[in-house]
Amino acid sequence: MNADEYVKDNESRLASADVDQTTPTPPLTGTGKLICTDSRLVFDTAKSITDIRVDSISEIDYSPPSYLNRATVAGILGIIFSGVLWLLLAVILPNEQAIALIVFLLGAISILAGLLTAKATLVIKTNSSKYRFRGSETELSKLPHAIRGADRS
């Protein structure tokens, strides 16, 4: 059963997004679809469906993509290190500067990977659990408004 089948026909779907769930820890993590209806938030992976009542949500925290993540920081440090390494090798071993070029290229690849993998984050907190979802900014940014606008009766 997927989320579209799980949500009843008479429920209005306010927003949906394809996301990765990173919290809580397994077995509930994975890639799936997050749907906000007028009364609940439904997350579907291939293994399970998580159903959160909208009135049980105590906090919603949305963050746009952060491009200053581990990969970009590692890449920047790699490029800085390659410059220092190149200067040291120029003095010590003038013919072995290719090592510095390799470190520079790895740093540039790491920066590119960090920029391409940056995703928006949505954290949903209830009294008993915390759920963290990551996805594209265009889809995920609609969910906080939909959750706040859902019927909380």
SULLINMO-V871111 format. One record per residue. N is the residue number from 1. PHI is phi in whole degrees, 0 to 359 (none if undefined). Layout:
# SULLINMO-V871111
n;phi
N;PHI
N;PHI
This chain:
# SULLINMO-V871111
n;phi
1;none
2;254
3;297
4;296
5;284
6;289
7;285
8;291
9;296
10;276
11;275
12;274
13;268
14;275
15;196
16;209
17;205
18;274
19;223
20;250
21;262
22;247
23;220
24;288
25;291
26;311
27;269
28;274
29;275
30;148
31;261
32;189
33;243
34;249
35;238
36;255
37;255
38;288
39;227
40;204
41;245
42;241
43;242
44;240
45;247
46;293
47;261
48;205
49;235
50;256
51;240
52;243
53;292
54;298
55;288
56;268
57;282
58;259
59;208
60;235
61;233
62;251
63;231
64;293
65;302
66;257
67;275
68;262
69;254
70;303
71;294
72;290
73;295
74;298
75;294
76;297
77;297
78;297
79;292
80;298
81;298
82;294
83;295
84;295
85;298
86;298
87;296
88;295
89;291
90;297
91;275
92;277
93;231
94;300
95;267
96;248
97;282
98;296
99;298
100;296
101;295
102;296
103;297
104;299
105;296
106;297
107;296
108;295
109;296
110;295
111;297
112;300
113;297
114;296
115;289
116;283
117;262
118;294
119;226
120;287
121;234
122;235
123;249
124;247
125;244
126;244
127;296
128;246
129;215
130;227
131;239
132;241
133;238
134;235
135;193
136;290
137;297
138;295
139;280
140;290
141;292
142;281
143;293
144;302
145;294
146;294
147;294
148;295
149;277
150;293
151;292
152;254
153;262
